[in-house]
């Protein structure tokens, strides 16, 4: 499964927006083949905030820690956001 974050917009910047995106996408997560990986694609984003990532990415990671893989790419806001989330949540995302 590939989650293209640009489908939620090119500027992802609030907790509320991240929470809504997760709720909208949650049925896809419940029905996905557990043997597959979950790839997070950051391409074509203009900006992503730590608060949005905390509401969308962290819950997916906590539910599927060995299945979620971040695809390299994106801009500086992606790296900044990931660093903050890893430190704040004491987690380490998987990259490809």
N, C-alpha and C positions, 0 to 999 in steps of 0.2 A: 504494500500500500504506500502510495506517495501522497503526502499532504502538502499541496502547494499553498503556502500562506498568502500569496498574492490574491487568492480567491476571496479572502476576507478584506481586501483593500491593500493599497500600497503604503499607507501610513497606519501602523498598528500601535496605538498609543494610550490606551486607558485600561484600567482594571475591568470596568464594566464591559467594554468592547471585547476583551479577552475572554471574560466569563460567558458572554453571549455567543462568541465563536465556538467555544467548547461545547456549550449546550446544543448548538445547531449541528455540530459534528459528532456528538456522542453516539448517535445511533449507528454511524459508520464504524465506530470503534467497537461497539458491541457485536457487530456482525462480521467483523473481519476474520480472516483465516489466521488462527493463532500461530501457525507455522511460518507465516510470512514476517518480514521485517516492516517496521513503520518508518518510512523516510520522511524527514521534515525538510522541505525545499524552501530556501530563503530567497531564491532568485527574483529579481524585479521589484523587490521592496525598496521604498524610498527611506523608510525608517521603521524601527520596531523598538518599543520601550520595554524596560525590565518589568513594569507592572503588567503589561499585556502578556509577556512571556510567562510571568509567574502564574497567571490565571489559565493560560492555555497549555504551555509546554510542560510545566512542572507536574500537573496532575496526570498527563499522559505518561511522562517518564516514571512517576511513582507507580502507576498501574502496570506499565510494560517496560521495566528498566533494561531488560536484555534485548528488547525488540526495537526500541526507538533509536534511530540513527539520524544525526544531523548531517545534511549534505553541505559540503564546503561550498563557499560562495557567499554572495550577499555583500553588504557594505560594512563600514566600520561600526554602525549601530548594532549589527548582529553580534560581532565579537564582544563589544562592550556589554550588551545585554546578557550574553551567555556567561561572561566572567562574573557579573553581578549575581546571576541566578545560582551559579555553582557555589559561590561563597556564602550567599544568604541561606541556601538550603542544604549546604554540606553534601552536595552531589557532584557527580562527574558525568557529563553527557558523553555519548559515543559519537565520534565523527567518522565520516567517510570522505 
